[in-house]
Amino acid sequence: MPVSIKYLFILSLLLLQFNVKAQRITPIAVSNYGTAQSLFISPSLNGYSDYAWHVNLAGAWVNVNNNAVTLKLPFSAYRIPNRVPNQYLTGGGDLDWSNDWLKERLNGRGKKIDLAGDIYGPSASVKIKNFRVGLITQASTGARVHCLSESLSHAIVNEFDSAQGAFELFNNFASGKSNTFDKLTFAANTRIQVGGNVNYTIPLEWNRSLIVGATVKRAWGFNGQYLQSEKMTLRPVAEDSIVFSPTSIEHINFGDGERGKGWGYDLGLTYVFHKKDFKRPGGYAENQTRYHTKISVALMDIGSIKYKNADYTSVIIDREVGVNTRNLEGYANGSSNYIGVFDSFINAVGSISQYKDKVVIGLPTRFVFSVDKQIKKHLFVNATISQSLRKRHSKNARYQSALMLAPRLEYHYFEFSLPLLMEYDYRSFRLGASMRLGPLYLGTNSLASFLYTRSVNDADFFIGVAFGNLSNFGFRKLWDEKAARRKKRKEDCSKM
């Protein structure tokens, strides 16, 4: 087969090894000053903003996570590449990597690996009376392994070397047990999207408003892969004999020499709520300077990308097949090329068909629900849930589901948030941090990985530059205020 899970697994570990520095930008996008960024989580949130116009000049987000291994370095990852202690360098000055730094998480569960990244190109939002119009540009990539068996994961980490105990988790003949592999999926894709946004604000009584928004995007797809093997059992019947149960494997290679095309759509609704005037107790106007609550619902990335000439490879083992393990070395022919060995083996025990056909890769459709409550003049609390509507075993693009609760200190020129997250399809609890200082915003939803880089399970980072209403923005506003105070002091002195 032309694709190996091993390569994705190793890439994940390498990304962890080098401490990737760049979950999504949600903590910034839900802010009242994240107007252009909000288009990536809802097409209607940008309808409520102080900005007459706002531009997200550039931004990036990257994430890698897995539940198979933890990277435990004998030194801080911030020392890479130029300050690594000499005892961990080769004679040529390169990092002397050791597999001992990878600590496996052996708990009997299937392993999952996810890599994802977005580049946010120029995006903008402009107010025209009760309308807002916007532009978004985005490039995305993602890859995931779902339900990799722990025994196979252990063999990959140990490079299929029996001297390293690579196969010690497999049941042998003496145990009297079979080895069962659940349905396994590997999916990877890349794409870019360019779209236009429009929303309309409907004023309501008591300073309330309803904002309806939509985004239409043209999408182009590039290279991608999809591999799925159905459940399979390996039954040892003698010291050197194994019986394979019937199974099937499908592999799709798309975008090779062809660009996929498609459309995407975002639909959103935002409600800005205030209590009725006669129900506002003392202090309400001082605390709820913006709103009591801002509620948003959205369906994001509805749509798909179609490739006309994808390469399909189908492998079917339709009966039980016995294999003498002593003959496995014959498939290798002295080579350590595991893909070639696998190809030779599959050709010997199964039937293979190859053909071309179209394939449709769905965009990462998801439901996003957000509630933002103002507590004090500059203090807010946001709760956001992003639920993927794509299955984990599907060939479609997919963002993992997550739940976020984030207190936020928000000023015109400064913002700070400490989100608490249930990430990675609600499997893991994480603490994050994000900040906006003038036009610069940055943050992470995996703060522990940056505070203690000697033990890393995942890495997550986002950064970008955005600006709007420059005449009243941030430091210029402070400068104008200082100039006004200096002028007033001179006028007061001249009167004395």
C-alpha positions in Angstrom: 0.0 0.0 0.0 1.3 3.5 -0.8 0.5 5.0 2.7 1.9 4.0 6.1 0.4 5.0 9.4 4.0 5.0 10.7 4.8 8.2 8.8 2.0 10.2 10.3 2.8 8.8 13.8 6.5 9.8 13.4 5.5 13.2 12.1 3.4 13.8 15.2 6.3 12.9 17.4 8.7 15.1 15.6 6.3 18.1 15.9 6.2 17.5 19.6 10.0 17.0 19.7 10.6 20.5 18.2 7.9 22.2 20.4 5.6 23.6 17.7 5.0 27.3 18.3 2.2 28.5 16.3 -7.1 24.9 19.6 -8.3 27.6 17.2 -8.5 31.3 17.9 -11.8 31.1 19.7 -10.7 33.0 22.9 -9.9 36.0 20.7 -12.8 35.6 18.2 -15.5 35.8 20.8 -14.2 39.2 22.0 -16.0 42.4 21.2 -12.8 43.5 19.5 -12.3 40.3 17.5 -14.5 41.5 14.7 -12.7 40.0 11.7 -11.5 36.9 13.6 -15.1 36.1 14.7 -15.9 35.2 11.0 -14.1 31.9 11.6 -16.5 30.8 14.4 -19.7 32.5 13.4 -20.8 34.6 10.4 -23.0 36.9 12.6 -20.8 37.7 15.6 -19.1 40.5 13.8 -22.4 42.3 13.6 -21.8 43.6 17.1 -18.7 45.7 17.3 -17.4 49.2 18.1 -15.4 49.0 14.9 -16.6 50.7 11.7 -14.1 48.5 10.0 -11.6 45.8 11.1 -8.9 43.9 9.3 -7.2 40.6 10.3 -4.0 41.1 8.4 -2.6 37.6 9.0 -2.8 34.8 11.6 -1.9 31.2 12.2 -2.9 28.3 14.4 -1.4 24.9 14.8 -2.1 22.0 17.0 -0.7 18.5 17.5 -2.0 16.0 20.1 -2.0 12.3 20.8 -2.8 9.8 23.5 -0.1 7.3 22.7 3.2 8.9 23.9 4.4 11.7 26.2 7.6 13.5 25.2 9.8 13.7 28.3 13.0 15.6 27.5 16.0 15.7 29.8 16.2 19.5 29.1 13.8 22.3 28.4 12.4 22.3 24.8 13.1 26.0 24.6 16.8 25.1 24.4 16.2 23.6 20.9 18.0 24.2 18.6 20.9 26.3 19.7 21.2 25.8 23.5 20.9 22.1 23.9 23.4 20.7 26.5 26.5 19.2 24.8 25.8 15.6 26.1 22.7 15.5 24.0 24.4 16.6 20.8 26.1 14.5 18.1 29.7 15.1 17.1 28.4 17.3 14.3 26.4 19.5 16.7 22.9 18.1 15.9 20.4 16.9 18.4 21.2 13.3 19.4 17.6 12.0 19.5 16.8 9.1 21.8 13.7 6.9 21.7 14.0 6.7 25.5 12.5 10.3 25.6 9.2 8.9 24.4 7.2 7.5 27.3 4.3 5.3 26.1 0.9 5.6 27.7 -0.1 2.0 27.9 -3.6 1.7 29.2 -5.2 -0.9 26.8 -7.0 1.8 24.8 -6.9 2.6 21.1 -4.6 5.4 20.1 -5.5 8.7 18.4 -3.2 11.2 16.7 -4.3 14.6 15.3 -2.4 17.3 13.5 -4.1 20.5 12.3 -3.2 24.0 11.2 -4.9 27.1 9.8 -3.4 30.1 8.1 -5.7 33.1 8.3 -5.0 35.4 5.3 -6.3 38.9 4.9 -9.9 39.1 6.3 -12.0 42.2 6.9 -15.3 43.4 8.2 -16.9 46.8 7.3 -20.1 48.3 8.7 -22.6 49.9 6.3 -25.6 51.2 8.3 -27.3 48.1 9.7 -25.3 45.8 7.4 -21.8 44.4 7.7 -19.9 42.9 4.8 -16.7 41.0 5.1 -14.1 39.0 3.4 -12.3 35.8 4.6 -9.3 33.9 3.3 -8.0 30.8 4.9 -5.7 27.8 4.2 -6.1 24.7 6.3 -4.5 21.3 6.7 -5.3 18.3 8.9 -4.4 14.7 9.5 -5.7 12.2 12.0 -5.3 8.6 13.0 -8.3 7.1 14.8 -8.3 3.7 16.7 -4.7 2.6 16.2 -4.4 -0.5 18.3 -2.1 -0.2 21.3 -0.1 -3.3 20.3 0.6 -1.8 16.8 1.3 1.6 18.3 3.9 0.0 20.6 5.5 -1.8 17.6 5.7 1.5 15.6 7.3 3.4 18.5 9.9 0.6 18.8 10.5 0.5 15.0 9.2 -3.0 14.5 12.4 -4.2 16.2 11.9 -7.4 18.3 15.1 -6.7 20.1 13.4 -3.6 21.5 10.3 -5.5 22.5 8.2 -4.2 19.6 5.9 -7.2 19.6 5.6 -7.9 23.3 2.0 -6.6 23.5 0.8 -9.1 20.8 -0.7 -12.3 22.2 1.3 -15.4 21.2 0.3 -19.0 20.8 1.0 -19.9 24.4 -1.4 -17.3 25.7 -4.3 -18.9 23.9 -5.7 -15.5 23.0 -6.2 -13.8 19.6 -5.1 -10.3 18.6 -8.1 -8.1 17.6 -7.7 -4.9 15.7 -10.6 -2.5 15.6 -11.6 -0.4 12.6 -8.7 1.9 11.8 -8.8 5.2 10.0 -6.2 7.6 8.6 -7.3 10.8 6.9 -5.4 13.8 5.7 -6.3 16.8 3.5 -5.3 20.3 2.5 -7.5 23.1 1.2 -7.9 26.9 0.8 -11.1 29.0 1.1 -12.0 32.5 0.0 -15.4 33.8 0.9 -17.7 36.8 1.3 -19.8 37.6 4.4 -22.9 39.6 5.0 -25.1 40.1 8.0 -27.9 42.4 9.0 -28.7 43.8 12.5 -32.4 44.1 13.4 -32.9 46.6 16.3 -35.3 45.5 19.0 -36.8 47.1 22.1 -34.8 47.7 25.2 -31.5 48.0 23.3 -31.7 44.4 22.2 -30.8 43.3 18.7 -30.9 40.3 16.4 -28.1 39.7 13.9 -28.5 37.3 10.9 -25.4 36.4 9.0 -24.1 34.2 6.2 -20.8 33.5 4.5 -20.4 31.9 1.1 -17.0 30.4 0.3 -15.2 29.0 -2.7 -13.0 26.1 -1.7 -10.1 24.4 -3.5 -8.7 21.1 -2.4 -5.1 19.9 -2.7 -3.4 16.6 -1.9 -5.0 14.2 0.5 -5.1 10.6 1.6 -7.7 8.3 3.2 -7.0 4.8 4.5 -9.5 2.6 6.3 -9.2 -1.0 7.4 -12.1 -2.9 8.9 -11.9 -4.9 12.1 -9.5 -7.8 11.8 -8.4 -10.7 14.1 -5.0 -12.5 14.1 -5.3 -15.9 15.7 -2.1 -17.7 16.6 -2.6 -21.4 15.9 1.0 -22.6 16.5 4.4 -21.1 17.5 5.0 -20.0 13.9 1.6 -19.8 12.4 -1.1 -17.1 12.3 -4.6 -17.1 10.8 -6.0 -13.8 9.5 -9.7 -13.3 9.7 -11.6 -11.9 6.6 -11.3 -8.1 6.3 -11.1 -5.3 3.8 -8.9 -2.2 3.3 -9.6 0.9 1.2 -7.1 3.5 0.3 -7.9 6.8 -1.6 -5.2 9.1 -3.0 -6.7 12.4 -4.2 -5.4 15.8 -5.4 -2.3 14.3 -7.1 -2.1 16.3 -10.3 -5.6 17.6 -9.8 -7.2 20.4 -7.8 -10.5 19.7 -6.2 -13.3 22.3 -6.2 -16.3 23.0 -4.1 -18.4 25.5 -2.1 -18.8 26.1 1.6 -21.4 27.9 3.6 -21.7 29.4 7.1 -25.0 30.3 8.7 -25.3 32.2 12.0 -27.7 34.0 14.3 -26.7 36.3 17.2 -29.0 37.8 19.9 -27.8 40.7 22.0 -29.9 40.7 25.2 -30.6 43.5 27.7 -33.1 43.4 30.6 -36.1 45.6 30.2 -35.6 49.0 31.7 -38.0 48.5 34.7 -36.2 45.2 35.5 -32.7 46.8 35.8 -31.7 47.0 39.4 -29.2 49.6 40.7 -25.8 49.3 39.2 -27.0 47.6 36.1 -26.2 50.5 33.8 -22.7 50.7 35.3 -21.9 47.0 34.9 -23.8 46.1 31.7 -22.3 48.8 29.6 -22.5 46.6 26.5 -25.1 44.0 27.1 -26.4 41.6 29.6 -25.7 38.5 27.4 -24.7 37.9 23.8 -25.8 34.6 22.4 -24.7 33.1 19.1 -25.5 29.9 17.2 -23.8 28.9 13.9 -23.4 26.1 11.4 -19.9 26.3 10.0 -18.3 24.9 6.8 -21.4 23.3 5.3 -20.3 21.9 1.9 -17.7 19.8 0.2 -14.8 19.6 -2.3 -15.1 17.2 -5.3 -12.1 15.5 -7.0 -12.8 13.9 -10.4 -9.9 11.5 -10.7 -9.0 10.0 -7.3 -6.9 6.8 -7.2 -8.6 4.0 -5.4 -7.0 0.8 -4.1 -9.2 -1.9 -2.5 -7.8 -4.9 -0.7 -10.2 -7.8 0.2 -9.3 -10.8 2.3 -12.6 -12.8 1.9 -11.6 -15.9 3.8 -9.4 -17.0 6.7 -5.8 -17.0 5.6 -3.0 -18.9 7.4 0.5 -17.5 7.3 3.8 -19.1 8.5 5.6 -16.3 10.4 9.0 -17.9 9.4 8.2 -16.8 5.9 7.6 -13.2 6.8 11.3 -12.4 6.3 10.9 -13.5 2.7 8.6 -10.6 2.1 11.2 -8.2 3.4 14.1 -9.5 1.3 16.5 -8.1 3.8 14.9 -4.6 3.5 13.6 -2.4 6.3 11.1 -0.8 4.0 7.9 -1.6 5.9 5.6 -0.3 3.2 7.2 -2.6 0.6 6.9 -5.5 3.0 3.3 -4.8 3.6 2.6 -4.5 -0.1 4.3 -7.8 -0.8 2.4 -9.5 2.0 -1.0 -8.1 1.0 -0.4 -9.2 -2.6 0.2 -12.7 -1.3 -2.8 -13.1 1.0 -5.5 -10.8 -0.5 -7.0 -9.7 -3.7 -6.2 -6.1 -4.9 -8.2 -3.9 -7.3 -7.1 -0.4 -8.4 -9.2 2.1 -10.3 -10.0 5.8 -10.7 -13.2 7.4 -9.6 -14.5 10.7 -8.2 -14.4 11.4 -4.5 -16.2 14.0 -2.4 -14.4 15.3 0.7 -16.7 17.1 3.1 -15.6 20.4 4.8 -15.3 20.2 8.6 -18.9 20.9 9.3 -19.6 21.8 12.9 -22.2 23.4 15.2 -20.9 26.3 17.4 -22.9 27.8 20.3 -21.5 30.7 22.3 -22.8 32.7 25.3 -20.9 35.8 26.4 -22.0 37.5 29.6 -20.8 40.9 30.9 -20.0 40.8 34.6 -18.4 44.3 35.0 -17.5 47.1 32.7 -14.4 45.3 31.5 -15.0 41.8 32.7 -16.7 39.1 30.6 -17.3 35.3 30.8 -17.7 33.3 27.7 -18.9 29.7 27.2 -18.5 28.2 23.7 -19.1 24.7 22.5 -17.9 23.5 19.1 -19.4 20.2 18.1 -18.1 18.4 15.0 -20.8 17.1 12.7 -18.3 14.8 10.9 -17.7 11.3 12.1 -14.2 10.3 13.3 -14.0 7.4 10.8 -15.1 9.5 7.8 -12.8 10.6 5.0 -14.1 14.2 5.4 -12.1 17.1 6.9 -12.8 17.4 10.6 -12.1 19.7 13.6 -12.2 18.0 17.0 -15.0 18.9 19.3 -14.3 21.2 22.3 -15.9 23.0 25.1 -14.5 26.3 26.4 -15.2 28.5 29.5 -13.2 31.7 29.4 -13.2 34.7 31.8 -11.9 37.7 29.8 -10.6 41.1 30.8 -11.3 43.4 27.8 -10.2 46.9 27.0 -10.0 48.7 23.7 -6.2 48.3 23.4 -5.6 45.3 25.8 -7.3 42.0 26.4 -6.4 38.9 28.5 -8.2 35.6 28.8 -7.6 32.4 30.7 -9.8 29.7 29.0 -10.6 26.4 30.6 -11.2 23.7 27.9 -12.4 20.2 27.4 -10.6 19.5 24.2 -9.9 16.7 21.7 -13.5 15.5 21.5 -13.9 16.1 25.2 -11.2 13.7 26.2 -8.7 16.1 27.9 -8.9 19.0 30.2 -6.6 22.0 29.3 -5.8 25.5 30.6 -5.1 28.1 28.0 -4.1 31.8 27.9 -4.5 34.5 25.3 -3.7 38.1 25.0 -4.3 41.1 22.7 -1.9 44.0 22.8 -2.8 46.7 20.3 -2.8 45.0 16.9 -1.0 41.8 18.1 -2.9 38.8 19.4 -1.5 35.5 20.5 -2.3 32.6 22.8 -2.4 28.9 23.5 -5.0 26.4 24.6 -2.3 24.1 26.0 -0.6 26.3 28.5 1.1 23.5 30.5 3.0 22.4 27.4 4.7 25.8 27.3 5.2 26.2 31.0 6.8 22.8 31.5 8.3 21.7 28.2 10.1 18.7 29.6 6.9 16.7 29.6 4.7 17.3 26.5 1.5 15.5 25.4 0.3 18.2 23.0 1.2 21.6 21.5 -1.1 24.4 20.5 -0.5 28.0 19.6 -2.0 30.9 17.6 -0.7 34.3 16.7 -1.8 37.1 14.4 -2.1 40.8 13.6 -5.4 42.7 13.3 -6.4 46.4 13.5 -9.4 48.7 13.0 -10.5 52.3 13.4 -6.9 53.4 13.6 -7.9 57.0 14.5 -9.2 55.8 17.9 -7.2 52.6 18.3 -5.1 51.7 21.3 -1.8 53.5 21.7 -2.8 56.4 19.4 -5.8 57.1 21.6 -3.6 57.1 24.7 -1.1 59.4 23.0 -3.9 61.8 22.1 -5.2 61.8 25.6 -1.7 62.6 27.0 -1.4 65.4 24.5 -4.7 66.8 25.6 -3.6 66.7 29.2 -0.3 68.5 28.4 -2.2 71.2 26.5 -4.6 71.6 29.4 -1.7 72.0 31.9 -0.1 74.7 29.7 -3.4 76.5 29.5 -3.9 76.3 33.3 -0.3 77.6 33.9 -0.8 80.5 31.5 -3.8 81.7 33.6 -1.8 81.8 36.8 
